[in-house]
């Protein structure tokens, strides 16, 4: 009898196992435990089963709702299903507010289930087991944000009759579906008068509500960080909101769609513009109750603009701008004794600077609005851009060396200086100066750009405009200073020699960019750009021959065509195919140098838990200021002795290529670019931010202080 009972139990267990969905083991993405779980133990042909993406999120971290708020990115699911099977949209759980510095985001903490309806085709055969596969992408954030992903699977049996609920997860998925926001017969309307956005909502679920919050589906209709005040009425409530970009600068929406959270429940609603529903407010309503605004300091537009203006002025002194100073000097020398032409050149240079600054700022704002974590100098994180700029610098240097000519020769100065070609050259010089200056972050720039990138697009562009004005001011004002220009020698043969001398800083800039590319893409990247450089030099020489033939009365078309094809070929050579990553560098530490480790938030926490000071160096190969500090401050016996003496841990956050974790940490400290130097004390959880220009003594002093604080 005992054996019979054991056999029956074993058979029942085996049958149950075959009837249940077979979930793969949960996947650990780093800060999330993710898996697919089903509401039912199977699905009938032509039937629908809800399969949920379960996220168990590390304590203190959060993921994002369909509208992430001021920043962040919604969780995404990409399904791979058998032929004939289909997946619906995510059924989003009610969000909660996730304040981050001056921003207000919407998302989830702890555990959340996001169900999706999976429909089987009528041709599905009972007895078969199909595999559902989903690629899930998360942005998970604490004080920093980390993009994580997982490929998840779930084996689901096809059953002949209506399936039973899944024994383990059926109730949880059902509860998630019941809690998801749904229409509840609410009547809603909105008005936007004198910059005050009011959302009035009436319906039986709202009677007696004394706290509510509106989560819009669209990110640009309200200012999420501003408080929402509530006025009660006998049949509903009215929320006072701060209008967002759509109402202030864009096209005002015809309707407000979103989720209203009230009394622990969430309801979907759609509000049309019009008079408020009856009963949404009345006499005797209690004082307005406000949701507390997000904490965070703000520079304000006026102060940020002044900081940007000063930062732009100082940016002219940064090492990364030195090569372009050569082009500025050459141009200014040629125009010194033609005041009208000099002023035109100064204004054209200003236009080139402003246009390029605003274009870069617009691209940066658009990319960040799309959820990507990027900062100032982002374009130089691309090996393709770095290689292309290296060739452009080489082409400019070859032109200055006289291998070929672009526009008017310096020996022909005079009335031709005010020609269209001359103005175009000044505009190009301004644009190129901005591109080369982008790797640097001068004093005053960091706080200004960090603040600007948390504001609306028009405000951010105004700050970048101030940066451009400061950067262009010295050259443009010099062009309008007759006394200064009069001190320069008159045009003559010396200018051709000066022009060729100024080619060498451009050769240096090209060499520097080639080195940056080597750091980003390794030996193969170096081989490609050197091959392209040879082709470009040949193109310049052929174009020079064509120009000489034309000057002597010959026909240069064939040579010119060959030169143009070679030049295009050189740039194509560095554009495609995509660049790989370099081989891992050796971890051996040279004698007398500072032992370093790769930065991560976990590395900081681990070192501090051991009672050690921590020095974090946010750097990049394309940041010239960073490289100067490496040689001047870090590669010294005094700095190495300070690290040894204090037992400090040296972490390097290399932003040479795009890294969302580093970008988020920079933003956390109000910075949009590198360098940034943080020193964590043994006791104080908040780091000290060091100046952008370092000395060995400054590093030593900071570490000694961190050891005792």
C-alpha positions as CSV (number, residue, x, y, z in Angstrom):
1,X,0.0,0.0,0.0
2,X,2.8,2.4,0.9
3,X,4.5,1.8,-2.5
4,X,1.1,2.3,-4.3
5,X,0.5,5.7,-2.5
6,X,4.1,6.8,-3.3
7,X,3.6,5.8,-6.9
8,X,0.3,7.8,-7.2
9,X,1.9,10.8,-5.6
10,X,4.9,10.6,-8.0
11,X,2.5,10.4,-11.0
12,X,0.5,13.4,-9.8
13,X,3.7,15.4,-9.3
14,X,4.9,14.5,-12.8
15,X,1.5,15.4,-14.3
16,X,1.5,18.7,-12.5
17,X,5.0,19.5,-13.7
18,X,3.9,18.9,-17.3
19,X,0.8,21.1,-16.8
20,X,2.7,24.1,-15.4
21,X,4.6,26.7,-17.4
22,X,8.3,26.0,-17.2
23,X,10.0,29.3,-16.3
24,X,13.8,29.6,-16.8
25,X,15.7,30.6,-13.7
26,X,15.5,34.3,-12.9
27,X,18.2,36.4,-14.5
28,X,20.3,38.7,-12.4
29,X,21.0,41.9,-14.5
30,X,23.1,43.6,-11.8
31,X,20.4,45.5,-9.8
32,X,17.3,43.6,-10.9
33,X,16.2,40.0,-10.7
34,X,14.0,39.5,-13.8
35,X,11.9,36.6,-15.1
36,X,8.7,35.8,-17.1
37,X,5.8,34.5,-15.1
38,X,2.3,33.4,-16.4
39,X,-1.2,34.0,-15.0
40,X,-2.4,30.6,-16.2
41,X,-0.8,27.1,-16.4
42,X,-1.3,27.0,-20.2
43,X,-3.2,28.5,-23.1
44,X,-5.9,27.0,-25.3
45,X,-5.9,27.3,-29.1
46,X,-7.1,30.8,-30.0
47,X,-6.9,31.8,-26.3
48,X,-5.0,34.6,-24.5
49,X,-2.8,34.3,-21.5
50,X,-1.2,37.1,-19.5
51,X,2.6,36.7,-19.1
52,X,4.2,39.3,-16.8
53,X,7.7,40.6,-16.8
54,X,8.6,40.4,-13.1
55,X,11.2,42.8,-11.7
56,X,12.6,42.4,-8.2
57,X,14.6,45.7,-7.9
58,X,17.5,46.1,-5.5
59,X,16.7,48.2,-2.5
60,X,17.2,51.9,-3.1
61,X,17.1,51.6,-6.9
62,X,14.2,52.1,-9.3
63,X,13.0,51.5,-12.9
64,X,10.7,53.6,-15.0
65,X,7.0,53.9,-16.0
66,X,5.9,54.4,-19.6
67,X,6.5,58.2,-19.0
68,X,9.7,58.4,-17.1
69,X,9.2,62.0,-16.1
70,X,12.1,64.5,-16.3
71,X,14.7,61.9,-17.1
72,X,15.1,58.1,-17.4
73,X,13.7,55.6,-19.9
74,X,10.8,53.2,-19.8
75,X,11.3,49.5,-19.5
76,X,11.1,47.9,-23.0
77,X,10.2,44.3,-24.0
78,X,11.0,42.8,-27.4
79,X,9.2,39.5,-28.0
80,X,10.3,36.5,-30.1
81,X,7.3,34.2,-30.6
82,X,6.4,31.2,-32.8
83,X,4.7,31.9,-36.1
84,X,1.1,32.9,-35.5
85,X,1.5,34.0,-31.9
86,X,1.2,37.6,-30.9
87,X,1.9,39.9,-28.0
88,X,0.0,42.9,-26.8
89,X,1.1,46.1,-25.2
90,X,2.5,46.3,-21.6
91,X,-0.1,46.7,-18.9
92,X,1.7,49.3,-16.8
93,X,1.4,49.1,-13.0
94,X,0.5,52.4,-11.3
95,X,3.7,54.5,-10.9
96,X,5.1,56.2,-7.9
97,X,7.2,59.4,-7.7
98,X,11.0,59.0,-7.8
99,X,12.5,62.4,-7.0
100,X,16.2,62.7,-8.1
101,X,17.9,66.0,-7.3
102,X,16.0,68.8,-9.1
103,X,14.1,66.3,-11.2
104,X,10.9,64.3,-10.7
105,X,10.7,60.9,-12.3
106,X,8.0,58.2,-12.4
107,X,8.7,54.5,-11.8
108,X,8.9,51.5,-9.5
109,X,10.8,50.3,-6.5
110,X,10.8,46.9,-4.8
111,X,8.9,44.3,-6.9
112,X,6.7,45.0,-9.9
113,X,4.9,42.9,-12.5
114,X,4.2,44.2,-16.0
115,X,1.7,41.9,-17.7
116,X,1.4,41.4,-21.5
117,X,-1.4,39.6,-23.3
118,X,0.0,36.7,-25.3
119,X,-2.5,35.3,-27.9
120,X,-2.2,31.8,-29.4
121,X,-3.3,31.0,-32.9
122,X,-6.3,28.8,-33.4
123,X,-4.0,26.3,-35.1
124,X,-2.0,25.7,-31.9
125,X,-1.9,22.0,-31.1
126,X,-2.9,20.8,-27.6
127,X,0.0,18.9,-26.1
128,X,2.7,21.1,-27.7
129,X,4.9,23.3,-25.5
130,X,5.9,26.6,-27.0
131,X,8.8,28.8,-25.9
132,X,8.2,32.5,-25.3
133,X,11.3,34.6,-25.5
134,X,11.6,38.2,-24.5
135,X,14.5,40.6,-24.6
136,X,14.0,43.1,-21.7
137,X,15.8,46.4,-21.4
138,X,15.8,48.4,-18.2
139,X,17.3,51.7,-17.0
140,X,17.8,51.2,-13.3
141,X,18.7,54.2,-11.2
142,X,19.7,55.1,-7.7
143,X,21.8,58.3,-7.5
144,X,23.3,57.0,-10.8
145,X,21.6,55.2,-13.7
146,X,22.7,51.9,-15.2
147,X,21.3,50.4,-18.4
148,X,20.7,46.7,-17.9
149,X,19.1,44.0,-20.1
150,X,18.1,40.3,-19.9
151,X,16.9,37.7,-22.4
152,X,14.1,35.7,-20.7
153,X,12.2,32.6,-21.7
154,X,9.1,30.8,-20.6
155,X,7.9,27.4,-21.8
156,X,4.1,27.4,-22.0
157,X,2.0,24.3,-22.7
158,X,-1.0,24.4,-25.1
159,X,-4.0,22.8,-23.5
160,X,-7.3,21.6,-25.0
161,X,-9.6,23.2,-22.4
162,X,-9.6,26.4,-20.3
163,X,-6.3,26.3,-18.3
164,X,-6.0,26.4,-14.6
165,X,-4.4,29.4,-12.9
166,X,-0.6,29.1,-12.4
167,X,-0.1,27.7,-8.9
168,X,2.8,30.0,-8.1
169,X,2.2,33.3,-10.0
170,X,-1.4,33.2,-11.1
171,X,-2.7,35.2,-8.1
172,X,0.1,37.7,-8.3
173,X,-0.5,38.4,-12.1
174,X,-4.2,38.6,-11.5
175,X,-3.6,41.2,-8.7
176,X,-1.3,43.2,-11.0
177,X,-4.0,43.3,-13.7
178,X,-6.7,44.4,-11.1
179,X,-4.4,47.1,-9.8
180,X,-3.5,48.5,-13.2
181,X,-5.1,51.9,-14.0
182,X,-8.4,51.6,-15.8
183,X,-11.1,54.0,-16.9
184,X,-13.7,54.6,-14.1
185,X,-16.2,56.8,-15.7
186,X,-14.5,60.0,-14.6
187,X,-15.4,63.3,-16.3
188,X,-12.4,65.6,-16.8
189,X,-11.6,68.9,-18.4
190,X,-8.6,71.3,-18.4
191,X,-7.9,75.0,-18.9
192,X,-4.7,76.9,-19.4
193,X,-5.2,80.6,-18.5
194,X,-2.3,83.0,-17.9
195,X,0.2,80.2,-17.5
196,X,-1.9,78.3,-14.9
197,X,-3.0,74.8,-15.9
198,X,-6.0,73.4,-14.1
199,X,-7.3,69.9,-14.4
200,X,-10.8,69.4,-13.0
201,X,-12.1,65.8,-12.5
202,X,-15.5,64.6,-11.3
203,X,-16.7,61.1,-10.4
204,X,-17.8,58.9,-7.5
205,X,-14.3,57.4,-6.8
206,X,-13.1,61.0,-6.0
207,X,-15.6,61.9,-3.3
208,X,-13.8,62.9,-0.1
209,X,-10.4,62.7,-1.7
210,X,-7.9,64.9,0.1
211,X,-4.7,63.8,-1.9
212,X,-4.2,63.1,-5.6
213,X,-1.5,63.2,-8.2
214,X,-1.7,63.2,-12.0
215,X,0.8,61.2,-14.0
216,X,0.5,62.3,-17.7
217,X,1.2,59.8,-20.5
218,X,3.2,62.5,-22.4
219,X,6.4,63.9,-20.8
220,X,6.1,67.5,-22.2
221,X,2.7,68.6,-21.0
222,X,3.5,69.6,-17.4
223,X,6.6,70.6,-15.4
224,X,6.9,67.4,-13.4
225,X,9.2,68.9,-10.7
226,X,6.7,71.5,-9.7
227,X,4.1,70.8,-7.0
228,X,0.5,69.9,-7.8
229,X,-2.1,71.6,-5.6
230,X,-5.5,70.2,-4.9
231,X,-8.9,71.8,-4.3
232,X,-11.7,69.6,-3.2
233,X,-15.3,69.8,-4.4
234,X,-18.4,67.9,-3.5
235,X,-18.2,65.6,-6.5
236,X,-14.5,65.7,-7.4
237,X,-11.4,67.8,-7.3
238,X,-9.3,70.3,-9.2
239,X,-5.5,70.0,-9.6
240,X,-3.4,73.1,-10.4
241,X,-0.4,72.1,-12.5
242,X,2.6,74.0,-14.0
243,X,2.3,73.9,-17.8
244,X,5.1,72.1,-19.7
245,X,6.9,72.7,-23.0
246,X,3.8,71.9,-25.1
247,X,1.8,74.7,-23.6
248,X,4.6,77.3,-23.3
249,X,6.6,76.8,-26.5
250,X,5.1,73.9,-28.5
251,X,1.7,73.0,-29.8
252,X,-0.9,72.9,-27.0
253,X,-2.5,69.4,-26.9
254,X,-6.1,68.9,-27.6
255,X,-6.4,66.5,-24.6
256,X,-4.6,65.6,-21.4
257,X,-4.2,61.8,-21.0
258,X,-2.8,60.0,-18.0
259,X,-3.3,58.3,-14.7
260,X,-4.9,59.9,-11.6
261,X,-3.6,58.4,-8.4
262,X,-6.0,58.9,-5.5
263,X,-6.7,57.0,-2.3
264,X,-4.3,54.2,-3.1
265,X,-6.0,53.5,-6.4
266,X,-5.2,54.6,-10.0
267,X,-7.6,55.5,-12.8
268,X,-7.0,56.3,-16.4
269,X,-8.6,59.5,-17.7
270,X,-8.8,61.8,-20.7
271,X,-9.5,65.5,-20.2
272,X,-10.6,67.8,-23.1
273,X,-10.1,71.6,-22.9
274,X,-13.3,73.2,-21.6
275,X,-15.3,74.3,-18.6
276,X,-14.8,72.2,-15.4
277,X,-17.3,69.4,-14.6
278,X,-20.0,70.3,-12.0
279,X,-19.0,69.7,-8.4
280,X,-15.3,69.8,-8.8
281,X,-14.8,72.7,-6.5
282,X,-17.0,74.7,-4.2
283,X,-17.4,77.1,-1.2
284,X,-15.9,75.9,2.0
285,X,-13.2,73.8,0.4
286,X,-10.2,73.3,2.6
287,X,-7.0,75.1,1.9
288,X,-5.0,73.8,-1.1
289,X,-2.8,70.9,-0.3
290,X,0.5,70.8,-2.2
291,X,2.8,67.9,-2.9
292,X,6.2,68.9,-1.7
293,X,8.4,70.3,-4.4
294,X,11.7,68.5,-5.2
295,X,14.7,69.7,-3.3
296,X,17.6,71.1,-5.3
297,X,19.5,74.3,-5.8
298,X,19.2,76.3,-8.9
299,X,21.6,78.8,-10.4
300,X,18.8,80.6,-12.3
301,X,19.1,81.7,-15.9
302,X,20.8,85.0,-15.3
303,X,23.6,83.5,-13.2
304,X,24.0,80.5,-15.4
305,X,24.3,82.8,-18.5
306,X,27.0,84.8,-16.7
307,X,28.9,81.6,-15.7
308,X,28.7,80.4,-19.3
309,X,29.9,83.7,-20.6
310,X,32.9,83.7,-18.3
311,X,33.5,80.0,-19.1
312,X,33.6,80.8,-22.8
313,X,36.2,83.5,-22.3
314,X,38.4,81.2,-20.2
315,X,37.9,78.4,-22.8
316,X,40.2,80.4,-25.1
317,X,43.1,79.6,-22.8
318,X,42.5,75.8,-22.7
319,X,45.1,73.6,-24.3
320,X,42.6,72.0,-26.7
321,X,42.1,75.4,-28.4
322,X,45.7,76.2,-29.0
323,X,45.8,74.7,-32.6
324,X,42.9,76.9,-33.6
325,X,44.6,80.0,-32.2
326,X,47.1,79.4,-35.1
327,X,44.3,79.8,-37.6
328,X,42.9,82.8,-35.8
329,X,46.3,84.4,-35.7
330,X,46.8,83.8,-39.4
331,X,43.5,85.2,-40.3
332,X,43.9,88.3,-38.1
333,X,47.3,89.0,-39.5
334,X,46.0,89.1,-43.0
335,X,43.1,91.5,-42.2
336,X,44.9,93.8,-39.8
337,X,45.1,96.8,-42.2
338,X,41.7,96.4,-43.9
339,X,39.3,97.5,-41.1
340,X,36.1,96.8,-43.0
341,X,37.2,93.4,-44.0
342,X,38.5,92.6,-40.5
343,X,35.2,93.4,-39.0
344,X,33.4,91.3,-41.5
345,X,35.7,88.5,-40.7
346,X,35.2,88.9,-37.0
347,X,31.4,88.8,-37.4
348,X,31.7,85.7,-39.7
349,X,33.8,84.0,-37.0
350,X,31.2,84.9,-34.4
351,X,28.5,83.4,-36.6
352,X,30.4,80.2,-37.0
353,X,31.0,79.9,-33.3
354,X,27.4,80.6,-32.3
355,X,25.9,78.3,-35.0
356,X,28.1,75.4,-34.0
357,X,27.6,75.9,-30.3
358,X,23.8,75.9,-30.8
359,X,23.9,73.0,-33.2
360,X,26.0,70.9,-30.7
361,X,23.7,72.0,-27.8
362,X,20.6,71.1,-29.8
363,X,22.0,67.6,-30.6
364,X,23.0,67.1,-27.0
365,X,19.5,68.2,-25.7
366,X,17.7,66.0,-28.3
367,X,19.8,62.9,-27.4
368,X,19.3,63.4,-23.7
369,X,15.6,63.8,-24.2
370,X,15.6,60.5,-26.0
371,X,16.9,58.9,-22.8
372,X,20.6,58.6,-23.5
373,X,23.1,59.7,-21.0
374,X,25.5,62.0,-22.8
375,X,27.4,65.2,-21.9
376,X,29.6,68.0,-23.2
377,X,32.1,66.6,-25.7
378,X,29.8,63.7,-26.5
379,X,30.7,63.8,-30.2
380,X,34.3,62.8,-29.5
381,X,33.2,59.6,-27.8
382,X,32.6,58.3,-31.3
383,X,35.7,56.8,-33.1
384,X,34.2,57.8,-36.4
385,X,34.0,61.4,-35.4
386,X,37.5,61.4,-34.0
387,X,38.9,59.8,-37.1
388,X,37.1,62.3,-39.4
389,X,38.3,65.2,-37.3
390,X,41.9,63.9,-37.5
391,X,41.7,63.9,-41.3
392,X,40.1,67.4,-41.3
393,X,42.9,68.8,-39.1
394,X,45.4,67.2,-41.5
395,X,43.7,68.7,-44.5
396,X,43.8,72.2,-42.8
397,X,47.5,71.7,-42.0
398,X,48.3,70.6,-45.6
399,X,46.5,73.7,-46.9
400,X,48.5,76.0,-44.5
401,X,51.7,74.3,-45.7
402,X,50.9,75.3,-49.2
403,X,50.4,71.8,-50.7
404,X,47.1,73.1,-52.1
405,X,45.1,76.3,-51.8
406,X,41.5,76.9,-50.6
407,X,40.1,80.4,-51.4
408,X,42.3,83.4,-51.6
409,X,46.1,83.2,-51.1
410,X,47.4,85.3,-48.2
411,X,49.8,87.0,-50.7
412,X,46.7,88.4,-52.5
413,X,45.2,90.2,-49.6
414,X,43.3,93.4,-50.2
415,X,39.9,93.8,-51.7
416,X,39.6,90.0,-51.9
417,X,39.6,89.7,-48.1
418,X,36.0,90.8,-48.0
419,X,35.0,88.2,-50.6
420,X,32.5,85.4,-50.0
421,X,35.3,82.9,-49.8
422,X,37.0,84.9,-47.1
423,X,33.9,85.1,-45.0
424,X,33.2,81.4,-45.5
425,X,36.7,80.7,-44.3
426,X,36.2,82.8,-41.1
427,X,32.9,81.0,-40.5
428,X,34.6,77.7,-40.9
429,X,37.4,78.7,-38.5
430,X,34.8,79.6,-35.8
431,X,33.0,76.2,-36.3
432,X,36.2,74.3,-36.2
433,X,37.3,76.2,-33.1
434,X,34.1,75.0,-31.3
435,X,34.5,71.4,-32.4
436,X,38.1,71.3,-31.1
437,X,37.2,73.2,-27.9
438,X,34.4,70.7,-27.1
439,X,36.7,68.3,-25.2
440,X,37.5,71.0,-22.7
441,X,35.5,72.2,-19.7
442,X,36.8,75.5,-18.4
443,X,36.2,77.0,-15.0
444,X,32.6,78.3,-14.6
445,X,31.5,76.1,-17.5
446,X,30.8,73.0,-15.4
447,X,28.0,74.4,-13.1
448,X,26.5,76.4,-16.0
449,X,26.2,73.5,-18.4
450,X,25.2,71.0,-15.7
451,X,22.3,73.3,-14.7
452,X,21.4,74.1,-18.3
453,X,20.9,70.4,-19.2
454,X,18.2,70.0,-16.4
455,X,16.2,72.9,-17.9
456,X,13.8,73.2,-20.8
457,X,15.4,73.4,-24.3
458,X,15.0,77.2,-24.8
459,X,16.6,77.9,-21.4
460,X,19.4,75.4,-22.1
461,X,20.1,77.0,-25.5
462,X,20.2,80.4,-23.9
463,X,23.0,79.2,-21.6
464,X,24.9,77.7,-24.6
465,X,24.5,81.0,-26.4
466,X,26.3,82.7,-23.5
467,X,29.1,80.2,-23.8
468,X,29.4,80.9,-27.5
469,X,29.5,84.7,-27.0
470,X,32.2,84.4,-24.4
471,X,34.3,82.1,-26.6
472,X,34.0,84.3,-29.7
473,X,34.4,87.6,-27.9
474,X,38.2,88.0,-27.9
475,X,38.7,87.5,-31.6
476,X,35.6,89.4,-32.6
477,X,36.3,92.3,-30.4
478,X,39.9,92.4,-31.7
479,X,38.6,92.7,-35.2
480,X,36.8,95.9,-34.1
481,X,39.9,97.3,-32.4
482,X,41.7,99.6,-35.0
483,X,44.5,100.5,-32.5
484,X,45.3,96.8,-31.9
485,X,45.2,95.9,-35.6
486,X,47.4,98.9,-36.5
487,X,50.3,97.5,-34.3
488,X,50.5,94.4,-36.6
489,X,53.0,94.5,-39.5
490,X,51.6,95.3,-42.9
491,X,50.8,92.4,-45.3
492,X,53.8,91.1,-47.2
493,X,55.8,88.0,-48.0
494,X,56.3,87.3,-44.3
495,X,52.7,86.3,-44.1
496,X,53.2,83.2,-46.4
497,X,56.0,82.1,-44.0
498,X,53.8,82.7,-41.0
499,X,51.0,80.8,-42.5
500,X,53.2,77.8,-43.1
501,X,54.6,78.0,-39.6
502,X,51.0,77.9,-38.2
503,X,50.4,74.6,-40.0
504,X,52.4,72.7,-37.4
505,X,50.0,73.2,-34.5
506,X,47.3,71.7,-36.8
507,X,49.6,68.7,-37.5
508,X,49.9,68.4,-33.7
509,X,46.1,68.5,-33.4
510,X,45.8,65.7,-36.0
511,X,48.4,63.6,-34.2
512,X,46.6,64.1,-30.9
513,X,43.3,62.9,-32.4
514,X,45.0,59.9,-33.9
515,X,46.2,59.0,-30.4
516,X,42.7,59.4,-29.0
517,X,41.5,57.0,-31.7
518,X,44.1,54.5,-30.7
519,X,42.8,54.6,-27.1
520,X,39.2,54.1,-28.4
521,X,39.7,51.6,-31.2
522,X,43.1,50.0,-30.7
523,X,45.7,49.1,-33.4
524,X,43.2,48.5,-36.1
525,X,41.8,51.9,-35.7
526,X,45.3,53.4,-35.9
527,X,46.0,51.4,-39.1
528,X,42.8,52.7,-40.7
529,X,43.4,56.4,-39.9
530,X,47.1,56.3,-41.0
531,X,46.1,54.7,-44.3
532,X,43.4,57.3,-44.8
533,X,46.0,60.0,-43.9
534,X,48.3,58.8,-46.7
535,X,45.4,58.8,-49.2
536,X,44.4,62.3,-48.1
537,X,47.9,63.7,-48.4
538,X,48.1,62.2,-51.9
539,X,44.8,63.9,-52.7
540,X,46.1,67.2,-51.5
541,X,49.2,66.9,-53.6
542,X,47.2,66.0,-56.7
543,X,44.8,69.0,-56.1
544,X,47.9,71.2,-55.7
545,X,49.2,70.0,-59.1
546,X,45.7,70.8,-60.6
547,X,45.8,74.3,-59.2
548,X,49.3,74.9,-60.6
549,X,48.3,73.6,-64.0
550,X,45.3,75.9,-64.0
551,X,47.5,78.9,-63.1
552,X,49.8,78.1,-66.0
553,X,46.9,78.0,-68.5
554,X,46.5,74.2,-68.6
555,X,43.4,72.0,-68.2
556,X,43.2,70.7,-64.6
557,X,39.9,68.9,-64.7
558,X,41.3,65.3,-64.8
559,X,43.7,66.0,-61.9
560,X,41.1,67.8,-59.9
561,X,38.7,64.9,-60.3
562,X,41.3,62.4,-59.2
563,X,42.2,64.6,-56.2
564,X,38.5,64.9,-55.2
565,X,37.9,61.1,-55.5
566,X,41.0,60.4,-53.4
567,X,39.9,62.9,-50.7
568,X,36.4,61.4,-50.6
569,X,38.0,57.9,-50.4
570,X,40.2,58.9,-47.5
571,X,37.1,60.0,-45.4
572,X,35.1,56.9,-46.5
573,X,38.0,54.8,-45.3
574,X,37.6,56.1,-41.7
575,X,33.8,56.1,-41.7
576,X,33.1,52.5,-42.5
577,X,33.1,49.8,-41.3
578,X,32.4,50.2,-37.5
579,X,35.3,50.4,-35.1
580,X,35.8,47.7,-32.5
581,X,37.2,48.2,-29.0
582,X,40.9,47.9,-28.1
583,X,42.4,45.0,-26.3
584,X,42.4,45.2,-22.5
585,X,45.3,47.2,-21.2
586,X,47.9,45.6,-18.9
587,X,47.1,45.8,-15.2
588,X,50.8,46.0,-14.1
589,X,51.7,49.1,-12.2
590,X,54.9,50.8,-13.0
591,X,57.3,51.6,-10.2
592,X,56.6,55.0,-8.6
593,X,53.2,55.3,-10.3
594,X,49.7,55.3,-8.6
595,X,47.9,52.0,-8.6
596,X,44.5,52.5,-10.2
597,X,41.3,50.6,-10.6
598,X,38.3,51.0,-12.9
599,X,35.6,53.2,-11.5
600,X,32.2,51.9,-10.5
601,X,29.8,52.9,-7.8
602,X,30.3,49.5,-6.2
603,X,34.1,50.1,-6.1
604,X,33.6,53.4,-4.3
605,X,31.3,51.7,-1.8
606,X,33.7,48.8,-1.2
607,X,36.7,51.1,-0.6
608,X,34.8,53.3,1.8
609,X,33.5,50.3,3.7
610,X,37.1,49.4,4.3
611,X,37.7,52.8,5.8
612,X,39.9,54.1,2.9
613,X,39.8,57.5,1.2
614,X,38.8,57.4,-2.4
615,X,40.0,59.6,-5.3
616,X,37.8,59.3,-8.5
617,X,39.3,60.8,-11.7
618,X,36.6,61.4,-14.4
619,X,38.7,61.7,-17.5
620,X,38.8,61.0,-21.2
621,X,41.6,60.6,-23.8
622,X,40.1,63.4,-25.9
623,X,40.1,65.8,-22.9
624,X,43.3,67.8,-23.2
625,X,42.9,69.4,-19.8
626,X,42.6,65.9,-18.3
627,X,45.8,64.7,-20.0
628,X,47.7,67.8,-18.8
629,X,46.6,67.0,-15.2
630,X,47.7,63.4,-15.7
631,X,51.2,64.5,-16.4
632,X,51.4,67.6,-14.1
633,X,49.6,66.2,-11.0
634,X,49.3,62.5,-11.1
635,X,52.5,61.3,-12.7
636,X,54.7,62.8,-9.9
637,X,56.5,61.3,-6.9
638,X,54.6,63.7,-4.6
639,X,51.2,62.4,-5.7
640,X,52.3,58.8,-5.6
641,X,53.7,59.3,-2.0
642,X,50.4,60.9,-1.0
643,X,48.3,57.9,-2.2
644,X,50.8,55.5,-0.4
645,X,50.8,57.5,2.8
646,X,47.0,57.8,3.1
647,X,46.1,54.3,1.7
648,X,43.7,56.0,-0.7
649,X,42.1,54.1,-3.5
650,X,42.5,55.7,-7.0
651,X,39.6,55.0,-9.4
652,X,39.6,56.1,-13.0
653,X,36.3,56.8,-14.7
654,X,37.3,56.7,-18.4
655,X,34.7,58.5,-20.5
656,X,36.6,58.2,-23.8
657,X,33.8,56.1,-25.1
658,X,30.2,56.5,-24.2
659,X,29.3,55.2,-20.7
660,X,25.9,55.8,-19.2
661,X,27.1,55.2,-15.6
662,X,29.8,57.8,-15.8
663,X,27.4,60.3,-17.6
664,X,24.9,59.9,-14.8
665,X,27.5,60.4,-12.1
666,X,28.7,63.6,-13.8
667,X,25.1,64.8,-13.9
668,X,24.6,64.0,-10.3
669,X,27.4,66.4,-9.4
670,X,26.1,69.1,-11.7
671,X,28.6,68.5,-14.5
672,X,28.1,68.0,-18.2
673,X,31.7,67.0,-19.1
674,X,35.1,66.1,-17.9
675,X,37.4,66.6,-16.0
676,X,35.8,66.0,-12.6
677,X,37.8,65.0,-9.5
678,X,36.0,63.7,-6.4
679,X,37.7,62.9,-3.1
680,X,35.7,60.8,-0.6
681,X,36.7,61.1,3.0
682,X,36.8,58.2,5.5
683,X,33.8,59.5,7.4
684,X,32.1,62.1,5.3
685,X,29.7,60.4,2.7
686,X,29.7,63.5,0.5
687,X,32.8,63.9,-1.8
688,X,34.9,67.0,-2.1
689,X,35.0,68.4,-5.7
690,X,38.6,69.5,-6.6
691,X,39.4,72.3,-9.1
692,X,39.7,71.4,-12.8
693,X,43.4,72.3,-12.8
694,X,45.4,70.2,-10.4
695,X,48.9,70.3,-8.8
696,X,50.7,67.5,-6.9
697,X,50.4,69.7,-3.7
698,X,46.7,70.1,-4.1
699,X,46.2,66.3,-4.6
700,X,48.4,65.6,-1.6
701,X,46.5,68.1,0.6
702,X,43.1,66.7,-0.4
703,X,44.1,63.1,0.4
704,X,45.5,64.1,3.8
705,X,42.3,65.9,4.6
706,X,40.2,62.9,3.4
707,X,42.2,60.5,5.6
708,X,41.0,62.4,8.7
709,X,37.5,63.4,7.7
